[in-house]
Amino acid sequence: MDIRVQDAAFDLGAEVNGFAARQTGMGAVVSFTGIVRDIAPGLEAMQIEHYPGMTEKALAGIAEEAQRRWSLGDVLVIHRFGALQPDEMIMMVATSSPHRADAFQAAEFLMDYLKSRAPFWKKEVTREGADWVDAKDEDEDALGRW
């Protein structure tokens, strides 16, 4: 399990290729990458804040839960913080498993829980000012399937 919370950008291709190369006996590698969307009019940046130490522990707990629920070889979670511009990569998850169903389901579980339960706080910065992003009902509702 590899959990990283960082301000630096990551190379998606290198991360996925490196993750896949470390997997032995696995039949599937699934990855997902989240990108900052320009959903607020005039979005200049998405400011992401977190508490170091607490955040990594929470992400590790979510990844450990995925490993308990599905037959996984490994899990990678990278989540960025700081000021991110529209179209920048904000996070990624990768899972490996002997079978694709477990890899896909675990990746979806990770994405849903990262969106709703990971201790990150997001603020949209526009030309008009800055506003904290509220939790969305649909993100909370997505947890119900797990």
Secondary structure, 3 states (H helix, E strand, C coil): CEEEEECCCCCHHHHHHHHHHCCCCCCEEEEEEEECCCCCCCEEEEEEEECCCHHHHHHHHHHHHHHHHCCCCEEEEEEECEEECCCCEEEEEEEEECCHHHHHHHHHHHHHHHHHHCCEEEEEEECCEEEECCCCHHHHHHHHHC
